[in-house]
Amino acid sequence: MNELFPEQKQVLEEYQAMNRVLDIQGQYEQSGVAFFFKQWGGKNKKKAGRELNGRT
């Protein structure tokens, strides 16, 4: 695999994190359990926000 630029690595990590959260959300929905998403983590939580799939 080619070396990633720092910006590319950050985007890739954010994409992977979002996919993990969406996978977990899907598992909850299949089980009939409510899913509560509080906010994204990271160094600057306000900047990361608390929106998932366009919803807060």
Secondary structure as GFF3:
##gff-version 3
##sequence-region A 1 56
A	DSSP	alpha_helix	6	31	.	.	.	ID=ss1
A	DSSP	alpha_helix	45	48	.	.	.	ID=ss2
###
